[in-house]
Amino acid sequence: MTDTAEAKRSVPNSPHTAFTWRHAGLAAEFATATDGTLRLVRLDRPGSTQRGGAVDARSHDTVDPETALPLVELTALGHGSGWSGPRFTGTAFGTRLAYRAHDSGSRAGWEWLTIELHDPATGLTAFVELTSPTGLPVLRSRVRLRNEGTGPLVLQSVSSLLLGGLPSPGTLDVHRARNDWLAECRWYAEPLRDTVADIHVDAHQHDSRAALVLTGRGSWPTDGHLPMGALTERGGGRTWLWQIESPSGWRWDLGERAHGTYLALNGPTDAAHQWLARLAPGEEFTTVPAALAMGSGLSGLDDAMGALTSYRRAVRRPHPDHTALPVVFNDYMNTLMGDPTTEKLLPLIDAAADAGAEYFCIDSGWYDDDTEGWWDSVGAWLPSPRRFPDGGLRAVLDRIRERGMVPGLWLEPEVVGVRSPIASALPPEAFFQRDGVRLTEQGRHQLDLRHPAARAHLDKTVDRIVGDWGVGYLKLDYNIVVDPGTCAPGDLAPGAGLLGHAHAYLDWLCGVLDRHPGLVIENCASGGMRMDGATLAVSQLQSTSDQQDPLLFPPIAAAAPTAVPPEQGAVWAYPQPEYDDDLITFALGGSLLGRVHLSGHLNRMSEHQLGLVQDAVGTYKAIRADLARAVPFWPLGLPGWTDEWLALGMRVPGGASYVSVWRRGGESGVGHGEVGHGEVRLRLGHLAGGEVRTVRTEILHPSAPGAGSAVWDGGGLRVSLPRTPSALLIRLSVGE
């Protein structure tokens, strides 16, 4: 790896090539096999360690090039089911993408390597584009294909990242996350052998065809599962954690090859998503990116999650919101629920300002002037005179500004109701279609942002709301699902149309932010159904859930940092005047290590109750600068949906650590050390090791005495919560 922005190009002068690409956080070795295909034969963290600080020699194993995998797997019509597939390499397609050259260099805090592969029979050239933030154990990969031949090629699938030579499935556990509406980020683990059975490969002379396969579905890219996964080596070994950065379809595979495990990461495919791409001579296609983070030791999963969090910050679009972290009040959840009026909003605005909110977002319903309901009539996005009779919506927005807050509005830009005048005003080609028929889902049409008329309509809408009305915050929602996509003229398959629209939507968002650089955009799709890496890299905030029960939100809040950096993860805090003090502080406490999304009927609260809200908001403002650079950890492991005790930690490099602990029920933290009634003991390895002399603990929330206690006992944190439900936010500082 070069140390400057100058690129270094290498061209082989022999059929056998080997080279290394590395920096302080990552080491990769490549070598050609006898057939001329280049293989990734080693990928690890330099100086990886095990328990006790010993170097993990296993992490430096180099795989034989003959048993490692080619860098690219792709399938194409007329070329069999596996061009360079992990299970069928060498059997389905006679030609190879042979190594031709590579370039490497450094640029703006990133290391990069581009490897050029070529198939002389078809003229297909593949550029494997690898990047890594300097010093981080994270590899980002995508593949750019160019048809340099004389005839067309129709692609059915192309891998974004293909990695073989991992340890045997018998030594690995696989982690994945269910992600359903109102129940997001539910991680669970199981032995990989539960799916990839041991068939006694040596007795059969071929690898198992069993594989664990996970796919996204429809136009909600995180509906069903997060596009993530992890492998952990039992006994405190290594961790491999990945995400596929697709705004539409995705697929990952884990299987067995040559007595080891392979991992294949893909965007949409023909088999899973009805995706095809035709490459005429001279045309190109680039896959969605995929990222792989590595960890080691007993806290390897936390380690990898921290590295992935830092990577997500490095790859996203810069914006002042990522460091300012203003408190947002949104009138929807458990409050106005899509029924805003001037009469209802004005007292809420005053109460939110008194509580310390800095943004006030009017959620859905502000455009609803139809007694028949607004669901199938949206699309014009004009304020309702019926709801805002005196001075209109602008008077309400002015009141928000007068109280020192930035006004925000909810918008669902991609949908047009079947009764909306926009449905007939725009050309048919501006909407999703199949076989020339405009699609309708739940009384709505879907705009195709590749069409200039659709984009012009939304540009006009946003420029009016932001430019003319002075709105500084947009909550962009998306509440329909279109499976499997659209077939506009030029689309080979619906999945290709969906991916094209999804990329056009992100390009539109970038254009909006270019024109309005101070605007803050929250990404939402019925909560966390569009919580993908591609969208997170453009938007400033991410809705994590629409869960309305304060007792069910903690496992979502505690696990959200697996998918979203804490400063982007919007977590509802909706205290109500009918709650007792414990439930008010419980509802508020869950959001303090994320982005506070305040709601609730604050205007109906007593002075004492509003004081509890003000205390929590003040605490958040005091620590938010730390959250913008903290990385997460989980002292009790990733939360289960029904766990009675949950914990989320944030570690600030070179600074303090913060831990939120929830108790929803139960007597003690069973399985987490010797504890008494209403107590739990948390392991914080990064504080217990080394030559740390003292660890100071401070309960930040709630501020009232008697809610609980937290004591450092030299090897861990002992937390007592005598009542349920209850929660604590604790700061831990290291002394001399």
C-alpha positions in Angstrom: 0.0 0.0 0.0 1.3 3.4 -0.9 1.5 6.1 1.7 0.5 8.9 -0.7 -2.3 9.8 -3.0 -0.2 8.6 -5.9 -1.5 5.4 -7.4 0.8 2.4 -7.9 0.0 0.1 -10.8 1.2 -3.5 -11.0 1.0 -5.7 -14.1 2.1 -9.3 -13.9 5.0 -10.5 -15.9 4.4 -14.2 -15.1 1.3 -16.4 -14.8 1.7 -16.6 -11.0 1.2 -13.5 -9.0 1.1 -12.8 -5.3 0.9 -9.4 -3.5 -0.1 -7.9 -0.2 -2.4 -4.9 0.5 -2.3 -3.6 4.1 -2.5 -0.7 6.5 -2.5 -0.5 10.3 -6.0 -2.0 10.7 -6.1 -4.5 7.8 -4.0 -7.0 6.0 -5.0 -8.8 2.8 -2.9 -11.2 0.6 -3.8 -12.3 -2.9 -2.4 -15.0 -5.1 -3.2 -16.6 -8.4 -4.2 -20.2 -8.7 -3.0 -22.4 -11.5 -6.0 -21.5 -13.7 -5.0 -17.8 -13.6 -7.8 -16.6 -11.4 -6.8 -14.4 -8.5 -7.8 -15.5 -5.0 -8.0 -13.7 -1.6 -5.9 -16.1 0.5 -5.6 -14.1 3.7 -7.7 -11.3 5.4 -7.1 -10.3 9.0 -6.2 -7.6 11.5 -2.4 -7.2 11.9 -1.5 -8.2 15.5 -4.9 -9.8 16.2 -5.0 -11.1 19.8 -6.6 -13.7 21.9 -7.4 -14.0 25.6 -4.5 -12.9 27.7 -3.1 -10.7 25.0 -1.3 -13.5 23.1 -1.1 -13.2 19.3 -3.7 -15.4 17.6 -1.6 -17.4 15.2 -4.8 -18.7 13.5 -5.7 -15.3 12.3 -2.5 -15.3 10.2 -3.3 -18.5 8.3 -2.9 -18.3 4.6 -5.3 -20.3 2.5 -4.0 -22.4 -0.4 -4.8 -20.5 -3.6 -6.2 -23.8 -5.1 -8.8 -24.0 -2.4 -9.5 -20.3 -1.9 -12.3 -18.7 -4.0 -12.1 -16.4 -7.0 -12.7 -12.8 -6.3 -15.9 -12.6 -8.2 -18.9 -14.9 -8.5 -21.4 -14.1 -11.3 -24.1 -15.8 -13.3 -25.2 -14.9 -16.7 -27.8 -16.2 -19.2 -26.4 -18.8 -21.4 -23.3 -19.4 -19.2 -24.6 -21.9 -16.7 -25.6 -21.5 -13.1 -22.2 -20.6 -11.7 -19.5 -18.6 -13.6 -17.2 -18.7 -10.6 -19.6 -19.9 -8.0 -18.3 -20.9 -4.6 -20.0 -24.3 -4.7 -19.5 -25.1 -8.4 -16.2 -23.5 -9.3 -14.7 -25.0 -12.4 -17.8 -27.0 -13.4 -20.4 -24.7 -15.0 -18.5 -22.3 -17.2 -15.3 -23.0 -19.0 -13.7 -19.5 -19.1 -12.2 -17.6 -16.2 -11.9 -14.0 -15.1 -8.1 -14.1 -15.1 -6.0 -11.5 -13.2 -4.7 -8.7 -15.4 -3.4 -5.9 -13.2 -4.0 -3.9 -10.0 -3.7 -0.4 -8.7 -3.5 0.9 -5.2 -3.1 4.1 -3.3 -4.3 6.4 -0.5 -6.8 9.2 -0.6 -8.5 11.4 2.1 -8.2 8.9 4.9 -9.0 5.9 2.8 -6.8 3.1 1.4 -7.9 1.7 -2.0 -7.1 -1.2 -4.2 -8.5 -1.9 -7.6 -8.0 -5.4 -9.2 -8.6 -5.9 -12.9 -9.8 -9.3 -14.1 -10.6 -10.3 -17.7 -12.3 -13.1 -19.6 -10.9 -13.2 -23.2 -13.6 -15.5 -24.4 -16.5 -13.0 -23.8 -14.5 -9.8 -23.4 -15.9 -9.2 -19.9 -13.7 -7.2 -17.6 -14.3 -7.0 -13.9 -12.8 -4.3 -11.6 -12.8 -5.4 -8.0 -12.8 -2.1 -6.1 -11.6 -2.5 -2.5 -11.4 0.3 0.0 -10.8 0.6 3.7 -10.7 3.6 6.1 -7.1 4.0 7.3 -6.5 2.2 10.6 -9.9 0.4 10.7 -10.3 -3.4 10.3 -13.1 -2.9 7.7 -13.1 -3.9 4.1 -15.5 -2.4 1.6 -16.0 -4.1 -1.7 -17.9 -3.6 -4.9 -17.4 -4.9 -8.4 -17.6 -2.9 -11.6 -18.2 -4.9 -14.8 -17.5 -3.7 -18.3 -18.4 -5.5 -21.5 -15.4 -5.2 -23.8 -16.6 -7.9 -26.1 -18.6 -7.9 -29.3 -21.9 -9.3 -28.0 -24.3 -8.6 -25.2 -24.3 -10.3 -21.8 -27.3 -10.6 -19.5 -26.3 -10.8 -15.9 -28.3 -12.7 -13.3 -26.2 -12.1 -10.2 -22.9 -10.5 -9.3 -21.2 -10.8 -5.9 -20.1 -7.7 -4.1 -17.7 -9.6 -1.9 -16.7 -13.3 -1.9 -14.6 -14.7 0.9 -13.5 -18.3 1.4 -11.1 -20.1 3.6 -12.9 -19.2 6.9 -12.8 -21.8 9.7 -14.9 -24.9 9.5 -18.6 -24.5 10.0 -18.3 -26.7 13.1 -16.4 -24.1 14.9 -18.6 -21.1 14.1 -21.8 -19.5 15.3 -23.8 -17.3 12.9 -25.7 -14.2 14.1 -28.5 -12.5 12.2 -31.2 -10.0 13.0 -34.9 -10.3 12.5 -36.3 -6.9 11.6 -40.1 -6.6 11.6 -42.5 -3.7 11.9 -42.6 -2.7 15.6 -40.0 -5.4 16.5 -36.8 -4.3 14.9 -33.2 -5.4 15.4 -33.9 -8.7 17.1 -30.5 -10.5 16.9 -30.2 -14.2 17.5 -27.4 -16.8 17.2 -27.1 -20.5 16.3 -24.3 -22.9 15.3 -23.7 -22.7 11.6 -23.8 -26.5 11.6 -27.5 -26.4 12.4 -28.0 -25.4 8.8 -24.8 -26.5 7.0 -24.7 -30.1 8.1 -21.5 -32.2 8.2 -22.0 -34.6 5.3 -18.5 -36.2 5.6 -17.0 -34.4 2.6 -14.1 -36.8 2.2 -16.4 -39.7 1.7 -18.3 -38.0 -1.1 -15.4 -36.2 -2.9 -17.4 -33.0 -3.2 -18.5 -30.2 -1.0 -21.9 -29.9 0.6 -24.5 -27.9 -1.3 -26.1 -26.9 2.0 -26.0 -23.2 2.7 -27.6 -20.7 5.0 -29.1 -18.1 2.6 -30.8 -14.9 3.7 -32.5 -12.4 1.3 -34.2 -9.1 1.4 -37.6 -8.7 -0.1 -39.5 -6.0 -1.9 -39.1 -2.2 -1.7 -38.5 -2.3 2.1 -34.9 -3.4 2.1 -34.8 -4.2 5.8 -38.2 -5.9 6.0 -37.8 -9.3 7.6 -34.1 -9.2 8.4 -31.4 -6.6 8.5 -29.0 -6.9 5.5 -26.3 -7.9 8.1 -24.8 -11.0 9.7 -21.8 -12.1 11.7 -19.7 -15.2 12.3 -18.0 -15.7 15.6 -15.4 -18.3 16.4 -16.1 -20.2 19.6 -13.8 -19.9 22.5 -13.1 -16.2 22.1 -11.6 -16.3 18.6 -12.3 -14.1 15.6 -15.4 -12.3 14.4 -16.5 -11.4 10.9 -19.4 -8.9 10.7 -20.9 -7.7 7.4 -23.5 -5.4 5.9 -24.8 -5.2 2.3 -25.4 -1.6 1.4 -28.4 -2.1 -1.0 -31.4 0.2 -1.0 -33.4 -2.7 -2.5 -32.7 -6.4 -2.8 -29.8 -8.3 -1.2 -28.7 -11.8 -0.5 -26.0 -13.4 1.6 -24.8 -17.0 1.7 -22.8 -19.1 4.1 -21.7 -22.6 3.1 -18.9 -25.1 3.2 -16.0 -25.5 0.8 -12.7 -27.4 1.1 -13.3 -28.1 4.8 -13.8 -24.3 5.4 -16.6 -21.8 5.3 -17.3 -19.3 2.5 -19.3 -16.1 2.6 -20.9 -14.6 -0.5 -22.5 -11.1 -0.3 -24.8 -9.9 -3.2 -27.2 -7.2 -4.1 -30.4 -8.2 -5.9 -30.3 -11.5 -7.9 -32.5 -13.0 -10.6 -33.5 -16.0 -8.4 -34.4 -14.0 -5.3 -35.5 -10.6 -6.7 -36.3 -10.9 -10.4 -33.2 -8.8 -11.3 -31.4 -8.9 -14.6 -28.9 -6.5 -16.2 -28.0 -6.4 -19.9 -24.6 -5.2 -20.8 -24.2 -4.2 -24.4 -20.7 -3.8 -25.8 -19.1 -0.9 -24.0 -21.6 -0.8 -21.2 -20.9 -1.1 -17.4 -22.7 -2.2 -14.3 -21.5 -1.7 -10.7 -22.7 -3.8 -7.8 -24.0 -2.4 -4.5 -21.1 -2.2 -1.9 -20.7 -4.6 0.9 -18.6 -4.1 4.0 -16.9 -6.6 6.3 -15.6 -5.7 9.8 -13.4 -7.9 11.9 -13.0 -8.3 15.7 -11.1 -10.6 18.0 -11.2 -12.0 21.5 -14.0 -12.6 23.9 -15.6 -9.2 23.0 -15.0 -9.8 19.3 -18.6 -9.0 18.2 -18.6 -5.8 20.2 -15.2 -5.0 18.7 -16.4 -5.6 15.1 -19.6 -3.5 15.8 -17.4 -0.6 17.0 -15.3 -0.8 13.9 -18.4 -0.9 11.7 -19.8 2.1 13.5 -16.6 4.1 12.8 -16.8 2.9 9.1 -20.4 4.1 8.8 -19.3 7.5 10.0 -16.5 7.6 7.4 -18.6 6.6 4.5 -21.7 8.9 5.0 -22.3 12.3 3.6 -21.0 15.0 5.9 -23.6 17.2 7.7 -23.6 19.5 10.8 -26.3 17.4 12.4 -24.0 14.5 13.0 -22.1 16.5 15.6 -24.9 18.9 16.8 -27.4 16.2 17.7 -30.4 18.6 18.4 -33.3 17.3 20.4 -36.4 16.7 18.2 -40.0 16.8 19.3 -42.4 15.0 17.0 -46.1 15.3 17.6 -47.1 11.8 16.3 -46.2 8.9 18.7 -48.8 8.3 21.4 -49.8 12.0 21.0 -51.6 13.5 18.0 -51.2 10.3 15.9 -51.7 12.0 12.5 -54.4 14.5 13.6 -52.6 17.9 13.9 -54.6 21.2 14.2 -53.6 24.7 15.2 -55.6 24.3 18.4 -53.7 21.0 19.3 -50.3 22.1 18.2 -49.8 25.5 19.9 -49.8 24.2 23.5 -47.6 21.3 22.5 -45.1 23.7 20.8 -44.9 25.8 24.0 -44.5 22.7 26.2 -41.8 21.2 23.9 -39.9 24.4 23.9 -40.1 24.6 27.7 -38.8 21.0 27.9 -35.7 21.9 25.9 -36.6 20.7 22.4 -34.7 22.3 19.5 -36.7 21.0 16.5 -40.4 20.5 16.4 -41.7 18.2 13.6 -45.4 18.2 12.7 -46.0 14.6 11.6 -48.6 13.2 9.2 -52.0 14.8 8.6 -51.1 18.5 8.1 -52.2 18.3 4.4 -55.5 16.4 5.2 -58.5 18.6 4.1 -60.6 15.6 3.0 -63.4 14.3 5.1 -63.0 10.9 3.3 -59.5 10.4 4.8 -56.1 11.3 3.4 -54.4 7.9 2.8 -55.4 7.5 -0.9 -55.4 11.3 -1.7 -51.9 12.4 -0.8 -49.4 13.7 -3.3 -50.0 17.5 -3.7 -48.6 18.2 -0.2 -50.5 21.5 0.4 -51.6 22.5 3.9 -55.1 22.0 5.0 -57.2 25.2 5.6 -59.6 23.2 7.7 -56.9 22.1 10.1 -55.2 25.5 10.2 -57.9 28.2 9.9 -56.2 31.2 11.4 -53.1 32.2 9.5 -52.8 28.7 8.1 -49.9 26.3 8.6 -47.4 29.2 8.2 -48.6 30.7 11.4 -47.9 27.5 13.3 -44.5 27.2 11.7 -43.8 30.8 12.8 -44.8 29.9 16.3 -42.3 27.1 16.3 -39.6 29.6 15.3 -40.7 32.2 17.9 -40.2 29.6 20.6 -36.6 29.1 19.4 -37.1 25.8 17.6 -36.6 24.7 13.9 -39.9 23.7 12.3 -40.2 20.3 10.6 -42.8 18.5 8.5 -43.6 14.9 7.7 -43.6 13.9 4.0 -44.1 10.6 2.1 -42.5 11.7 -1.2 -42.6 8.6 -3.3 -46.4 7.9 -3.1 -49.3 9.4 -4.8 -52.9 8.5 -3.8 -55.2 7.2 -6.4 -57.6 10.1 -5.7 -54.9 12.7 -5.8 -54.9 15.2 -8.6 -51.2 14.4 -9.1 -52.1 10.9 -10.2 -53.5 12.3 -13.5 -51.2 15.4 -13.7 -48.1 13.4 -14.1 -47.4 11.1 -17.1 -48.0 7.4 -16.7 -44.3 6.7 -17.2 -43.6 8.6 -14.0 -45.0 5.8 -11.9 -44.1 2.1 -11.2 -45.6 -0.1 -13.8 -45.7 -3.7 -15.0 -46.6 -4.8 -18.6 -47.7 -1.2 -19.2 -50.1 -1.1 -16.3 -49.6 1.4 -13.5 -49.2 -0.4 -10.2 -51.5 0.3 -7.2 -50.7 -0.7 -3.6 -53.1 0.1 -0.8 -54.8 2.8 -2.7 -51.5 4.5 -3.8 -49.2 4.7 -6.8 -45.4 4.7 -6.5 -43.4 7.4 -8.3 -40.3 6.3 -10.3 -37.6 8.8 -9.5 -35.8 8.0 -12.7 -38.4 9.9 -14.6 -37.8 13.6 -14.9 -41.4 14.5 -14.3 -41.5 12.6 -11.0 -38.3 14.2 -9.9 -39.4 17.7 -10.9 -42.7 17.2 -8.9 -40.7 16.4 -5.8 -38.2 19.1 -6.3 -41.0 21.6 -6.6 -42.6 20.2 -3.4 -39.5 20.3 -1.3 -38.3 23.7 -2.5 -41.7 25.1 -1.6 -41.7 23.5 1.9 -38.0 24.3 2.7 -37.3 27.3 0.6 -40.6 29.2 0.8 -42.0 28.0 4.2 -38.6 27.9 6.0 -39.0 24.3 7.1 -35.6 22.9 8.3 -36.4 19.3 9.0 -38.2 16.7 6.9 -39.3 13.3 8.1 -39.5 11.3 4.9 -41.6 8.2 5.3 -42.4 5.3 3.1 -45.4 3.1 4.0 -46.1 0.8 1.1 -44.3 -2.2 -0.3 -44.0 -2.9 -4.0 -42.9 -6.5 -4.8 -40.8 -7.1 -6.8 -40.5 -3.7 -8.5 -41.2 -2.0 -11.8 -40.6 -2.6 -15.5 -40.3 0.7 -17.2 -39.1 0.8 -20.8 -35.5 -0.5 -20.8 -35.9 -2.6 -17.6 -35.3 -6.3 -18.2 -36.9 -7.3 -15.0 -38.8 -5.7 -12.1 -35.9 -6.0 -9.6 -33.7 -4.1 -12.0 -36.3 -1.3 -12.1 -36.6 -1.2 -8.3 -32.8 -0.9 -7.9 -32.7 1.8 -10.5 -35.4 3.8 -8.7 -33.8 3.3 -5.3 -30.5 4.7 -6.6 -32.4 7.6 -8.2 -34.2 8.3 -4.9 -30.8 8.6 -3.1 -29.5 10.8 -5.9 -32.6 13.0 -5.5 -31.9 13.2 -1.7 -28.4 14.3 -2.4 -29.7 17.0 -4.8 -32.1 18.2 -2.1 -29.2 18.5 0.4 -27.0 20.2 -2.1 -29.7 22.9 -2.6 -30.6 23.1 1.1 -27.4 22.2 3.0 -28.8 23.1 6.4 -31.9 20.8 6.0 -32.0 17.7 8.3 -33.6 14.6 6.8 -35.0 11.7 8.8 -35.3 8.5 7.0 -38.4 6.4 7.9 -40.3 3.5 6.4 -43.0 2.5 9.0 -40.2 2.8 11.5 -37.1 0.7 10.6 -38.1 -0.9 7.3 -35.5 1.1 5.3 -32.6 0.9 7.7 -30.0 0.1 5.0 -26.4 1.3 4.7 -27.0 3.1 1.4 -29.8 5.3 2.8 -28.0 5.9 6.1 -25.0 7.2 4.2 -27.2 10.1 2.8 -29.8 10.9 5.5 -29.0 12.4 8.8 -31.4 10.4 11.1 -33.0 7.0 11.0 -36.3 6.1 12.5 -35.7 2.9 14.5 -39.3 1.8 15.2 -43.0 2.8 15.5 -43.3 0.7 18.7 -45.8 2.4 20.9 -45.4 0.4 24.1 -42.7 1.9 26.3 -42.0 -1.6 27.9 -41.3 -3.1 24.4 -39.1 -0.3 23.1 -35.9 -1.1 25.2 -34.7 -4.1 23.2 -35.1 -2.1 20.0 -33.3 0.9 21.5 -30.5 -1.3 22.9 -29.9 -3.1 19.6 -30.4 -0.2 17.3 -26.6 0.7 17.3 -26.0 -2.6 15.6 -27.5 -1.0 12.5 -27.2 2.8 13.0 -24.6 5.0 14.6 -26.0 6.4 17.9 -26.2 10.0 16.6 -28.4 8.9 13.8 -30.7 6.4 15.6 -34.0 8.2 16.4 -35.5 6.6 19.5 -39.0 7.6 20.8 -39.3 9.1 24.3 -43.0 9.5 24.9 -43.7 10.2 28.6 -47.4 10.8 29.4 -49.1 12.7 32.2 -50.9 9.5 33.3 -47.5 7.7 33.9 -46.0 7.5 37.4 -42.5 8.9 37.9 -40.8 5.5 37.3 -42.5 5.0 34.0 -41.8 8.6 32.9 -38.1 8.2 33.6 -38.1 4.7 32.0 -39.7 6.1 28.8 -37.2 8.9 28.6 -34.1 6.9 29.6 -34.3 4.6 26.5 -33.4 7.4 24.1 -30.5 8.9 26.0 -27.8 6.9 24.1 -29.3 7.6 20.7 -31.2 10.5 19.2 -34.0 11.8 21.5 -37.3 11.8 19.6 -39.4 13.5 22.3 -43.2 13.1 22.1 -46.1 12.8 24.5 -48.7 15.3 25.9 -46.2 17.5 27.7 -48.7 20.3 27.8 -50.9 18.3 30.1 -48.2 17.5 32.6 -47.8 18.8 36.1 -44.8 21.1 36.8 -43.1 18.1 38.6 -43.6 15.8 35.6 -42.3 18.4 33.1 -39.3 18.8 35.4 -38.5 15.1 34.9 -38.6 15.6 31.2 -36.4 18.7 31.4 -33.9 16.9 33.5 -33.6 14.1 31.0 -33.3 16.5 28.0 -30.6 18.4 30.0 -28.7 15.2 30.6 -28.8 14.3 27.0 -27.5 17.7 25.9 -24.6 17.4 28.4 -23.4 14.1 26.9 -24.4 14.3 23.2 -21.0 15.6 22.1 -19.5 12.3 23.4 -22.2 10.2 21.6 -21.2 11.6 18.2 -17.9 9.8 18.5 -18.7 6.8 20.8 -18.8 3.2 19.7 -21.3 0.7 21.2 -20.9 -2.4 23.3 -23.3 -4.7 25.1 -22.4 -5.7 28.7 -25.2 -8.4 28.8 -24.9 -9.4 25.2 -27.2 -8.3 22.4 -30.7 -8.0 23.9 -33.5 -10.6 23.5 -37.0 -9.5 22.9 -38.3 -10.8 26.2 -35.2 -10.2 28.3 -36.1 -8.7 31.7 -32.6 -7.0 32.0 -31.0 -5.2 29.1 -27.9 -3.0 28.8 -26.3 -0.8 26.2 -22.9 0.8 26.5 -21.2 3.6 24.6 -17.4 3.9 24.8 -15.8 7.2 23.9 -12.2 6.7 22.6 -9.9 8.2 25.2 -12.9 9.3 27.4 -15.8 8.2 29.5 -18.1 5.2 29.0 -21.8 5.3 29.3 -24.1 2.4 30.2 -27.9 2.3 30.0 -29.5 -0.5 32.1 -33.2 -1.4 31.9 -35.1 -3.7 34.3 -38.5 -4.7 32.9 -39.2 -7.5 35.4 -37.6 -10.4 37.3 -35.7 -10.6 40.5 -32.1 -10.6 39.4 -29.8 -10.7 36.4 -29.5 -14.5 36.3 -26.4 -15.7 34.6 -24.5 -12.5 34.9 -22.6 -13.1 38.2 -23.6 -13.4 41.8 -26.3 -10.9 42.4 -29.0 -10.2 44.9 -32.6 -9.0 44.7 -33.0 -6.6 41.8 -29.4 -6.5 41.0 -27.3 -7.3 37.9 -23.5 -7.4 37.4 -22.2 -6.1 34.1 -18.8 -7.1 32.5 -17.0 -4.1 31.1 -13.8 -5.7 29.8 -12.3 -2.4 28.5 -12.4 -1.0 32.0 -11.5 -4.1 34.0 -8.2 -4.9 32.2 -4.8 -3.2 32.2 -3.6 -1.0 35.0 -6.8 1.0 35.7 -6.7 2.0 39.4 -10.1 3.5 39.9 -13.4 3.7 38.0 -15.7 6.5 39.1 -19.5 5.9 38.6 -22.1 8.6 38.3 -25.9 8.1 37.8 -26.9 10.7 35.2 -30.6 9.6 34.8 -32.9 9.7 36.6 -31.6 12.6 38.7 -33.9 11.9 41.7 -32.3 9.7 44.5 -33.6 6.2 45.2 -34.1 5.0 41.7 -31.2 2.7 41.9 -27.4 2.4 42.4 -24.3 1.5 40.4 -21.0 0.4 42.1 -17.7 -0.5 40.5 -16.4 -3.6 42.3 -13.0 -3.9 40.5 -14.0 -6.3 37.9 -17.4 -5.1 36.8 -20.3 -2.9 37.5 -22.9 -3.9 40.0 -26.3 -2.2 39.3 -29.3 -2.3 41.6 -32.8 -1.4 40.4 -35.2 -2.2 43.2 -38.5 -1.4 41.2 -39.9 -2.3 37.8 -40.0 -0.9 35.3 -36.9 1.2 35.8 -33.8 2.3 34.0 -30.5 4.0 34.8 -28.0 5.9 32.7 -24.5 5.6 34.2 -21.3 7.4 33.4 -18.0 5.6 34.1 -14.7 7.6 34.2 -11.3 6.1 34.7 -9.0 7.6 37.4 -5.3 7.3 38.1 
